Amino acid sequence: MDRLHRTLLLFGNDGTQKLRNASVMVVGCGAVGSFAIEALARTGVGHIIVVDFDNVEKSNINRQLFAMDSTVGLAKVDVARCRIHDINPDTHVDVYNIFWDDNTDLDVRPDFVIDAIDTVQSKIAIYRWCTKHTIPFISSMGAALKTDISQIKIAPISKTSVCPLAGRVRRAIRNTDIPDFPVVFSTQSPAPVVGHAKNMGSVITVTGTFGLMLAGYVIEKLAK
């Protein structure tokens, strides 16, 4: 039986073929992005472009799908490529081991982009690139310091509340030509920061839900 049998039953031949023909780029292979990539691969998206500059660390194991004892020290994009091909050898995978900034201009034109990084300056650079090339995108807001998955939502960035990262993004895109765009965010108030602010506590139930909701939004758009 075909590995996409259950996908066919849900989306039909036409929807499944649209997914096979689709190209999706995910920027960020960490706690959120790894789950988005997993969902795209298992649902049959035919071309996945993966962007990340980082290597797997042992501290990633509690929440990142690509982080295992056997992958510590490896480039996240390489682990992603191997896992995608293990799920579906027919998937075409392109990887870019880079940090996305204002100078990034990849020669690819995916049908959709998923932003799964947490650096505001890089997020804005991704939004500008997508806007310049008229590519639809969806972005993850802050998943750290949250525990309640029932408060995770999808809304336009202009309609977000509570999330500090979403607030910084709203301010950063004010008076720009970046249009309103969908985001996954949580309305739960962040827990207090313990330790260094750059290493905020996070749990896989929340980060994984963020990633799956990002992928779910894209899959639904592409299949229809």
Beta strands, then each sheet from edge to edge (+ up, - down):
strand 1: 23-27
strand 2: 47-51
strand 3: 92-96
strand 4: 112-115
strand 5: 137-140
strand 6: 152-156
strand 7: 182-186
sheet 1: 3+ 2+ 1+ 4+ 5+ 7+ 6-
end
